[in-house]
Amino acid sequence: MNTSRRKVVLITGASSGIGQACAEVLGARGHAVHGTSRHPRADGAHHRMGVLDVTDDDSVRRAVASVLAAEGRLDVVVNSAGFVLSGAVEDVSIDEARRQLDTNFLGVLRVCQAVLPTMRAQRSGLIVNISSMGGAAGLPFQGLYSASKFALEGLTESLRLEVASFGIEATLLQPGDVRTRVRDYRVRAQRSGPGSAYRETFERVMAMVESGEGAGVAPEQVAQKVLSLVERQRVDVRYSVGHLSQRAALVSKRLLPARTFEHIVMALHGLSRR
Ligand SMILES: NC(=O)c1ccc[n+]([C@@H]2O[C@H](COP(=O)([O-])OP(=O)(O)OC[C@H]3O[C@@H](n4cnc5c(N)ncnc54)[C@H](OP(=O)(O)O)[C@@H]3O)[C@@H](O)[C@H]2O)c1
């Protein structure tokens, strides 16, 4: 690849799923990719791996410093680290909620704050925040996950406005279901077990959700979309990727009356009113 087009890229959550696929696809394309996670595996064929825990300020600072020491610049950040907290809103403890927001929302904020001084000095940079369709519509029994992604959406919209004059861009990518290890990493609210008023419905909805994830698109499809964003001159506010039916659902949210859309979401999850 022509060195002027070769981007230095930092990716969080690159030990698995979407982040890992991004590291492999962007690395194979010739970009200088630094993948990170709390428990990094060996370097990939075309990318390095390092330690970065998005919930730890020092860890974020060290990881960014290490990329800058190795490359002297940082062009792109892909914020992919995240997990799903499942459970009825009533059943989620405040500590569980805090951990969800600390990773999925504050984690992205920490990384953005750590890289922006460099991007401002360069007068260029791109931040790709991996949101979710759960960041466009509240999902049942994933309320705190949806809240974390709605927060990420608002943060990214604001950030775009603030950094545009420095030549920096930020964008959101909303994947539908993707076949990753999201199920292994899922945390169930402790109060979701015996004694929860929602238990039966919760278990039924979670079985549907997990079967949807298992039938999701390959993470490489999301990575190809990220690659296209990295190599674009300008990026829009948000993009979606995934099965057509799920992307169509996002469009229908914009077009339909809110209550009609809610009715569809309930029906899709086998939920009904009393
Ligand atoms: N899979 C889907 O269906 C789907 C759909 C829409 C959106 N998304 C979003 O896409 C992103 C990636 O999801 P995925 O499905 O690819 O996930 P995944 O396969 O479960 O992998 C999660 C990644 O996040 C890392 N991670 C977790 N906590 C971390 C922390 N505190 N600091 C740094 N890294 C951390 C994990 O690495 P370590 O354990 O090694 O730290 C791992 O690399 C998430 O933001 C998720 O919300 C996923």
The ligand as an ORCA input file, in Angstrom:
! r2SCAN-3c Opt
* xyz 0 1
  N     -22.195     -9.388     18.321
  C     -23.240     -8.674     18.051
  O     -24.315     -9.216     17.671
  C     -23.189     -7.170     18.161
  C     -24.260     -6.431     17.611
  C     -24.239     -5.047     17.704
  C     -23.179     -4.397     18.314
  N     -22.154     -5.130     18.839
  C     -21.080     -4.368     19.483
  O     -19.863     -4.679     18.851
  C     -18.788     -4.563     19.783
  C     -17.966     -5.827     19.738
  O     -18.824     -6.898     20.079
  P     -18.469     -8.408     19.726
  O     -19.765     -9.113     19.572
  O     -17.451     -8.449     18.668
  O     -17.831     -8.822     21.125
  P     -17.092    -10.112     21.669
  O     -16.810    -11.133     20.606
  O     -17.875    -10.516     22.863
  O     -15.704     -9.437     22.096
  C     -15.701     -8.416     23.036
  C     -14.331     -7.772     23.001
  O     -14.325     -6.697     23.953
  C     -13.166     -6.836     24.768
  N     -13.437     -6.218     26.062
  C     -14.439     -6.466     26.937
  N     -14.326     -5.681     28.018
  C     -13.222     -4.916     27.813
  C     -12.564     -3.904     28.558
  N     -12.990     -3.515     29.772
  N     -11.463     -3.317     28.030
  C     -11.001     -3.692     26.821
  N     -11.555     -4.660     26.070
  C     -12.651     -5.259     26.583
  C     -12.904     -8.333     24.822
  O     -11.536     -8.625     25.048
  P     -10.848     -9.103     26.422
  O     -11.816     -9.970     27.151
  O      -9.591     -9.787     25.945
  O     -10.564     -7.803     27.108
  C     -13.235     -8.729     23.392
  O     -12.115     -8.495     22.553
  C     -19.416     -4.277     21.140
  O     -19.353     -2.904     21.412
  C     -20.860     -4.719     20.946
  O     -21.739     -4.003     21.775
  C     -22.125     -6.498     18.779
*
